[in-house]
Every structure is written in C-alpha cells, then in structure tokens.
Amino acid sequence: QCDWSSDVCSSDLALWYVKTYGLPYHISFDHDLGMNHDPSASIVPREFTGYDFAKWFCIYVLNTGLDLPADFGYTVHSANPVGAANIRAYMENFLKDGYVSG
C-alpha cells in the first residue's frame, strides 16, 4: 500500500493523486516506476519512469496555473544513478524558475 507522503508507488497512482487531490507538499521520486496503464497516455503501454512523472508534474503545474506549496520539497531515492540525476536536474530547473508560492 502506498503512502503518498513517503513514495510515489506507481505512475498510475501518482497521476491520479495529483489530479484528484492537488499538488503535494513533498514527492519522493523513484526512477523506475514500472508500466503506465493509463490508456489515454499512449496506444501501447510503456515504461513510465520517475523522470516522465517529473516532466508531467511540472507541465501540469504550468498548465493549471497552480502554485506549489511554499514548503514544497522532493527527494530522489532511485538506484538508477542516471535516472536520479535527470530527475534532480529537471526539478531543480523547474524550481529555480520560481514556481513555488510564498
């Protein structure tokens, strides 16, 4: 069972949670999330990585005009060093552009 406050356990759950409950205060990324089962995402299911989720999340924030919580934070706990570095770089570039409220 997933506790959103500690992990993004699957791509489906992460997408559903953000769309349903709004922006979280913290995301704990893992690069290797497994297959994406969202039929609207693609014709053929494919691996939907933590990096894919980070990109989706940032675009979602921009497209909805929502502000991240003032104390928003994230961690990356992936065993995939290249994937982890990509997530960190993407998130840092997004955050340095001032998309956190407060």
Secondary structure by P-SEA (a helix, b strand, c coil): ccccccccccaaaaaaaaaccccccccccccccccccccccccccccccaaaaaaaaaaaaaaaccccccccccccccccaaaaaaaaaaaaaaaaaccccc
